Amino acid sequence: MMFRLRLRSRTAVLLVLALLMHILSVFGVDVHASSASAQFAYPSSFVEPNDGTRWTYVNNNGWISYQPANAWTRIENRGVGDYQDDVHATQSNGSYAEMSFFGTGIAYITELSPSQGEVDIYIDDVFQATVDCAGTWATQQTVFERTGLPQQEHTIKIVKRSGTYAIVDAFKIYYDGRIQVDDYSNEVRYSGTVSHSDQIPNALNQSQHWTTTAGDYAEFTFVGDSISYVGSRNTDHGLVDIYIDGLWVAEVDTYGPIREWRTELYHHSWPESDEHTIRIVAKNAKNSASTSIGFDLDALFYTSDPHETALRPLWQGDTIYQESALLVSTNGSPAMAPLLFSPTQAQILSVRDSRMEKEYFEGIDWIVVNGYIQRVAGSSIPYMNAAEFTTGTGAACNDVFKRTDGTCVLYAEGTIANRQILVSYEHSGNPWTSHTPAYAGNVLTGTTDKLDSQDPLKVVLYGDSITVGANASGFMNQSPYLPNWGDVLKYGLEKHYGSEVSIVNSAVGGQNSVWGSDNIPNQVTNNIQTRVSQHDPDLVILAFGMNDGTAYWNGSSWVPNVSAANFKTNIEKMIDTVRVSNPSTEFILVGTMLPNPETPSFFHEQPAYVGKLQEIAAEKPGVAVAYMTNIHQSLLYRKWYRDMTGNNINHPNDFLSRWYAQYVLGMLIQS
């Protein structure tokens, strides 16, 4: 049964699910085993590439609140087609699942089964519908969907009303993925006698550029899958030629019998995102009813899969896209931040907020001073004061976040990322000269042979919260919804090789190599078998170290929780244990990014671990190292820690997460 409440039309997306052989009972919830030949369709994000509406899934990233907590059970590894192979279930009427999201719509995904009953659905505390989930058994079913909400923060609540069980598999968030490029943006290049004004009340941002001279043009280069040219029609407007990637594609008449503001005059789309250039050229021709030639430009709108930007190696080329920075003011001085390649002001292409929703303009919001981007007084561009990075002293300060002087380092999930900005710029003549990944095909021969032959590849990620995706914008339910770096890795490998790459992300936040290797004293655990070996992986990516390297004070000195020697032993045990049942499995060992160096209890042993990983790779066949520790050290020579973190302590933001994905891709793709 499907209940749909829509405020506007859109393309329907059906999730096709497998047939089942028989019914089992797992934890008291109906569980159905699949036939050996069944194929399950796992949905991916952004499947409507040519519409402004984008969507992404939310499953187990901590943003769904299950209440009361003891009434819900998470059930994993059913193997029947659940999204990310798990569900949450409850038997208690009145129990609910609630999630806040930022977007224009929401869908509730569950399973249908005879044992399920009715649930009540609320959006922003307003009752929407009662949905009956009883029916012929099937997984990943969208039973409620609402679109057309204003793009802002909303809350959905699912309340169990009847039946034996209520199940939550996932939520699907819709959002407006269009990125607006104002006519005043540095990204738009003009040629000829083009005039402009920022005092036009009916125009977007009250600004327009225009020309009445044949041959004048506006040009914009972007990475995306659709582009829209927005301007106005008027009695004195003429014909324009549209060129895409240097080729003529259309002639557009911008004449109108009356002034029509904010009008989409041209739209073009592609099946997938790539780099494109649009050029709008004034023709020496017009509609016979028009009084003049020429055109105006109000804005350009484009859509882009965030995977594509994330795939562009940050150490290559002469243009960097969406580098994060956090403007900070010290003692009342202008807020500023360094950029990786110290561009000139003329090389800045765009400055946007962290959600890619608002653009800030040269001279009005920012200037460049000695390679630093600096806030202009009175601008709405976000920034922080240096004093905000200290939050208390003494008993008010958690020992984990305490500096050596006793003051406490700011720990802020969300606050930091929301105040960061994203800067795109050119930097010709200023290359990256630090560490870069090396192709590991001579070491990971089984993995690269499968990729080259386009055979299916099974990858397991095993690590801590960094690999879970903590503080990636997708994890935080915020635009631009970049997923965890493992998802970007999968996308990049499949795009390059054209083969099927399945990734099982078995990482768990807060864990270290002791937990990962089942070496916890006085405990019997089976993490390696249940989270890694049972998936029969071709490649395992081990990414521990952040939580291992923390330290405790023994009264006279800081002592690491896991010494470098013990860390090596734990990683070796993981490899050896997996290879007992999967002897051909290959491994990539990821050196962790560094924690905030202002926290001596957190920043301690991590830099030493990468050397131990290198020793393991030298001693064991089929093992290679991803030197993310070295990358982060190099970045910290040029940028502040706060520029690249999602919480100011130990998590990457989108920018640093992109380095993770790109580094491993550089090991598996020969270029």
N, C-alpha and C positions, 0 to 999 in steps of 0.2 A: 504494500500500500504506500502511496506517495502523496504527501500533502505539500502543495506549492502555493506560496503567497508571494506574488510579484508586483512590483511597482513599475517595472519596465521590462521589455523583452530582451532576451539574450540567447545565445546558442546553448542548447541543452547538451549536457555531458553525461553520458550513461556509463556506468562502471560495470563492465562485463565480468561475471564471476563464474567459477568452475562448478561442474556437477560433482556430486559427492556419492561415495559408496555406502557408508554406514555411519551410525551415530554412536558416539562414545560419551561418557560423562567425565568431565574434568572439573574438579572442585565444585561439583554440583551444578555446573552450567552446561547446557547442551553444546557438545563439541562434535564436529563431523570430520571424519578422516577422508582425505581425497584419494582418488585413484592415482596410480603411479604416473599416468599420462596427463593428468589434469594440468592445465596452464592457468595461472592466476594473473589477472591484470592489475598490476600495482600502478596507481595513477601517479603521474609526475606533475610538477607545477607548470604553470604558464602554458596551457594547451590551447589557449585562444590568442595566438600571437598577433593577430591583426586587428584586435579590438582593444580599446582603452582599458577594458576590464581584464584584470589579471586575477589569478587565484593561487593560493598555497594551502598546504595542509598543516594542521596542528594536532599532535598526538601526545607524546610524553615528554614535553619540555618544561614541565613545572608550572605552566600557565593555566592549566585546568585544575580547578579546586574541587575535590570530591568530599562532600560533607553528608553526614559525619564520616570522618576518615575510616573509622573501624567498621563501617557498614559496606565499604567497597573493597573489592579484591582485584588486583591486576593479574591477568592470566596471559602467560607468554607461550610462544612456540607451539601454538595449536596446529600450525601447518595447514590451515584451511582457507587462506586467502584474506585474513585480517590485514588491515593497513599496518605495515611494519610489524606484522605477526604478533599482535597483542590486542587485548581489549580490557576495559574495566567493567566490572559487573557488580550489581547489588540486588539483594532480595528484600530490602526494607522500603516499604511505601513511605514517601516523604523524603527519602534521601535524594540528593541532587548533585549535579555536576554544573559548574559555573565557570565561565571564561570571559575575560575582557579582551577585546580586539579592536584594531583600528582598520576601518575599511568601509565598504559600501554594501556588504552583504555577508550572509553566513548560511552554511548548510550543516545539518546534523547527520552524521553517518553512523550507522549501527548495523546489527544483523536482524534479519527477520527469523522468527522461529515460533513454534506453537507455545513455547513456555514464556514468551514475552507478552507484555500487555500494553497498557496505555501510559504515555508520558505527557505531562503538560510542558509547554514551551513558552518561555518569557524572553522578550528582548527589551533591555533597558527597564526592567521591572514591570513591563506591560504584557499581559497575557496575549499570546498569539494564536495558539491552537492546542488541541488535544490530539495526539497522534497515536494510532494503534500499530504497534510493532509486531503483533501476532501474525503469523502467516507461514507459508511454505519456506523452509529453511534456505537462507541465502546470506552471504556475508557482504560487507562493504556496500550497504544499501543507503542511499540518500532518502530519508523519510520526511525531512522538512528542509525547506530552503526559502530564504527571503533575500531579495536583492532590491536595489534602488534606495538604500539608506543614504543619508548624507555622509560624506567621507569624514569621519571623526571617530572618537572612541565610543564603543558600544559594549554591552554585556549580554551574553546569552546564558540562559539557565534552563536545564533539563531536569524535571522533577518526576520521579517514579510515582505512578498513580495506582497501577493494578498489575496483575500477572505475577508469575513467579520471579522473573528477572527483569531488570533494565540494564542495557548494555550501551556503553559509549566506546566506539571504535576510533573516531576522529571528528574534528570539525574542519570545515573548508571555508576559508576566508576569501571573500572577493574584495578587491580594491581597485581604485582608479590608478592604473599604471602609467598614465601619460605624464611625460616630463615636459614642462613648459619652458621654452627658450624665448625670452623677451627680445624684441627688436633691438634693445639697447645692449644685449649681451655681447661680450667680447668674442663669443663663439661664432657670431654672425659677421661675415666679411662683406663689405660693400665696395663696389667699384663704380666710379663716375661721380656725377654731381648729385649725390643723394642728400636730401634734406631730412631734418628730424626735429621732433618736438616732444617734450614730456609734459605738455600742458593741454592734452586733448582728453576731456572728461569721459567721452564714450569709448575710448580705446582701452585695451587691457593695460593695466599699470599706467594708464593715461599717457601712453607714449606710442609714437609711430615713426617709421622712416618712409620716405616717398621720393619718387623721381618723375619727371616729365621728359626725360631724355632717352632716346632710343639707344640701346646697347648697355645702359646702366644695369647692374645686377646686384642681387643679394645671394650669398652662398653660405652654406652650413654643412659641416662634416660631423657625423655622429656614428655611434655604434647602436644599431637598433633594427627593428623589423617592421616599422611603419613610420610614416612621416606625413604631417598635415601642415599645409600653408594656410595661415589665417590672416586675413586682411579685411578690407571693406570694398564693397561695390559702390560706385558713384557715377554721376552723369558725366564726369570728366576723366574717367579711367579708360585705359586701352587694353590691348592684348599683350599677354606675356607668353614667353616660351619657357617650358620647364625641362630642365636637364637633370637626369639622375646618373651619377657616376660617369659624367662626360657625354652621355648619349641623350639626344632629344627624345622626350617621351610624350609631350602634350603641349597643346596651345590652349590657354585659358583666357576667357573674356571676363575682365573685371568691371565691365560697364554695368550700371544698374540705373533704372529710371528714378530711384530715390536712394539716399544713403543707407546702406545696410552694413552696420557695424559688426565686428567680431564674427566674420563669416568664413567658414572653411571653403576656400577656393580650389584647393587641390589636395588629394590624398593618394598615397602610394604605399603598398605593403609588400612584404616578402615572407616566404615560409619560415625563415629563421633569422636571428640577429646576425649582423655583420657590419663592417664599416661601409658607410655610404656617404655620398655628397649630393645635396640638392642645390641647384642654381636656378634662380628666378630672374629672367632677363626681360627688360622692357623692349617690345617690338616697335618698329616704326609703322604701326598699324593700329586700327581701332574699329570698333563697332560704328556703323554709319550714324547711329544716334548719339554717339559720344562727342563731346566738345574738345577732347584732347587725348593724347597718348599718355602712357605711364601707368604706374601701379603704386600701392602702398603695402607695407609689411607691418602687421601688428604683432604677430608671434608665430613661432613654429612649435608644433607638438610632436614628440616622437615617443615610441614605446620600445622597450629593450628588455630582453631576458637578462637578469642580473648575472646569470652564469657566464654570459659572453664577456662582460667587462672583467669578471673575475678570472677569466682564462688568459687575459693578455699579460704576458710576463712583465713584471714591473722593472726588471733589470734590462729589458730590451727596448730598442726604439728610442725615439726622441720626444714622445708624448706620454704623459702619465695621466691616468684617469682616476678621479675620485680618491685622491690621497687625503687621508684624514688629518686634521690638525685641531688643536684646542687653543684658542686665543686666551691668554692669561695676562691680567694686569697686576703689576707689583707696585705697591705703595702709590697708587693713583696714576701710574704711568700708562700710556696707551697699551691696550691689550694686543699681544702679538704672539706669533708662533713661527718656528722655522719650517721650511719645506725641504724635502729630501734633496732636490737638485738646485736649490737657490736660483729660481728663475728671475728674470727681469719683469717689471710690471707689464710690459708689452707682450710677454709670453703667456700670461695668465689667460686661460680660455673661459673658465667659469668658476664661481664660488657659490656653493649651495649649502643648505642645511643638511643635517645627517640623513633626513628622510627623502632627500631629493625633491622636495615639494616647493621650496622657495629659493629663488636666486638673489644673490647680493651683487651690487654693481660697483664698478671701479670709480673711485673718487667720492661716491656717495656713502658706501659702506666700508670700503677697504682701499689700501694702497700697499705697495711693496717697498720695503726699506731694507737694503742690504741683504736681500734674499729672504727676509722675513715678511710674512703677510701681517699687516697691522690694521686694526680696527680704527675707523674714522669716528670721531666723537659724535654722538647723537644717532648713530646707526642702530638698526634693530638686529644686527648680526649678533649671535650669542657669544658670550665669553664668561670667564670666571675670574674672581679675584684670588690672588695667591693665598690669602688668609683662609679661603674656603677649603684648602687642602689639609688643614689641621682642624681636628674635630673635638679635641679634649686632651686632658692629661690625667695622670694618676689612675684612680679606680674607675674613672669614666672611660678609660681607654683599654680596649681588648689587647692583651699581651701580643697577640698575633700581629696587630697592626701598629705596634708601638715603635717609635724611633728611639735611637740611643739617648736622646735628650729627654725622653719621657713623654713627649707629645705624640698624638695619635694621627696616623695617616688616614685620610679620607677613604672610606670604603663605600662605593656608591654604584649599585646595580641600576643602570639606566640613566642616572643623572649625568655621568661623564659623556656617554655616547650622545645623549640628546643635545649637549652643548658643543659637540664637535662640529666642524664644518668639513665639506668635501671640496677639494680644489683640483681642477684639471688644468694642465699647463704643458707647454712645450719646453724642452730643455736641450736643444741641439748644442753639441760641443761640450756637454757636461754629462758624460756617461757614468754608469754604475761600474765601479772598479773593485768592489768587494766580492765576497764569496757568491758563487752561482752553482746550481746543481749540475752534476755530471751524469750522462746517460749510463745506466747500470745494466744494459742488456747483456754484457759479458759475465755478469754475476747472477742476475735474475733470468737465466736462460729459459726456464720453463714458463715463466710469466710472459716474457716478451715473445717467445715462440707462439704461445696461444694468441696473443694480441695480433701478431703479424699474420697468423693463419685465420684470423677472425673466428676462432673457437670461443665458446663461452668461458668467461673467467669469473671465478668466485673469490671475493676478497672479504676478509674480516678485519674490522677496525677494533682494537682493544686498547683502552687507555682510560684517561680521566675526563674531566668536564670540558677540557679544551676540544677534545675529539667528539664529545657529545654535541658540541656546538654552542656552549654557553656564551652568551652575549653577542653572538651573530644576530643580525637584525631579524632574520627569520625566526630564530629561537625566541627573540624578544617580542614577536608579533608586530613588527614595525617595518614599514617600507624602508629600503627597497627589497626586503624579504630575502636577503642572501642566506641560503641554507648553510649547514655545517660544511666544513671543508671536504669531508668525505663525499658528500653529495656532488660538490663541484668537481672532485676528482673523477667520479663515475661519469659525469656529463662530458668532461674533457676527453676521457679515454674512448668513450663510445663515439663521440664526434670525430675523433682523429682516425680511429681504426675501423669504425663501422661494425664493431662486434658487440655482443651482449656482455655487459659487465654487471654482475650482481654484487652489491655490497651489503654486508650485515654489520651494523654498527653496534657492537657489544660493549662500548665504553660506558662507564658509570662515573658520575661526578663524585669528587671527594676521595677517590681511591688512589692507591699507590701500588708499587710493584710487589709489596708483601701480600696484599690482597690478590693481586693479579696472578701471582705464582702459587697461591694456596699455601703460603708459608706463615700464616697467622698462628702465633703460639697458642696451644691449648684449644685449637678449633679445627674441626674437620670440614673443609670446604671443597667444592668441586667446580670452581669458577672456570678453569681452563677447559675442562671437558664440556660443560654446558654452554659456555659462551664462545668457545673457539673450535675445539676439535670436532664436535658433533656436526658442524656445518661443512666438514670436509673441504677446507679452503685450499685454493691454489696459492694464494698470497695472504699473509697476515701482516698487518701494519701495527706494530707495538708502539704506543705513544704514552709512556709513563714518565715520571720524573718531577713534575711540578710539586706534587704533594709529598714525594719522597724527600725532597731537598729542604723542607722546612726543618726548623731546629727548636730545641727547648733549652731553657736556662737551668743549668745544674747547680747554680749558686756561685759559680766562678767563671763559667764560659758557656757559649752556645754549643750545643751538641746536636749533630744532624740526626733526624729520625731514622734515616737509612744512609749508611755510609756508602761511599762510591763502590767499595769492594762488595758490599752486600747487594747493592743495586745490580751490579754485574751478575752476581750469582742468581738473583731473582729472574733477570731477563733470560739468562741461559736456561734456567729451569723451564720457563714458558716455552722456549724453542724446543727443548728436548722432549717435553711432555707432548706437545702437538705432534712431533715427528714420530712418536711411538705408533700412533694410528694413521698418521699422514706423512710418511717419510719424504715425500717429494715436495712438501710445502716449503715455499720460500718466504723470506721475511724482509721487511723494511723496518728498521729501528729509528724512531724519530727522536732526535735530541730536542728537549723541551724548550719553548720560549722561556724567558726569564721573568721572575716576579719583580715587583716594584723594589728597586735597590734601596729605598728608604726604610724598608722593613727588615731588620736583621734576623728576625725570627722566621720570616718567609724566604727572604733571599739569603741562601746559605750554600747548600751543596750542589745546586742545579748545574752550575758551569762545569763541574767535574765529571758529570755523568756522560757527556758526549764522548770523552776520551775512552771510557769503558765500553761504550757501544762500538767504537772503532776497533777496540781490541777483539770484541766478539766477532765482528765482521771479518777480521783477519784470521780468526781461528776456525770459523765454521763456514762451510760452503753454502751458497745460496742465500747469503745475508748481506744487505747493503744498509748504509746509514744515510738518513736525511738530516743534514746539519742545520736544523732550524735554530739551534742555540747560536751558532755562528752568524746566521742571518740577523737574528735579533740583536746581537752584540753590535754588528755593523750598523744597523738602523739606529741604535741608541747613540752612536757617535754623531749622528746628524739630526736626530729628532728627540723630543722629550718622551718619556715613558707614557705620560698622559695623552699624547697624541695618538697612541696605537692600542689603547686598552679599552675594554668595555666596563671595567669596574674599579680601575686604578690599583688593583692588587695583583691579579694573576690570570686574567682572561683577556684574550685578544678581541679587538673589534673587527669589523668587516675587513678593514685594510690589512691587518696582520693575518687574519684568517686566509685571505687570498694568497699570501706568501706560502702558507702551509700547502694549499692545494697546488699552487704553481710549482713548488719545489718538487713534490712527489711526481707530478706530471713530467717535469724535466728529467727525472730519473727513468721514466718509462716511455718517453717519446724522444726519438733521436731527431735532432734538428740541426 
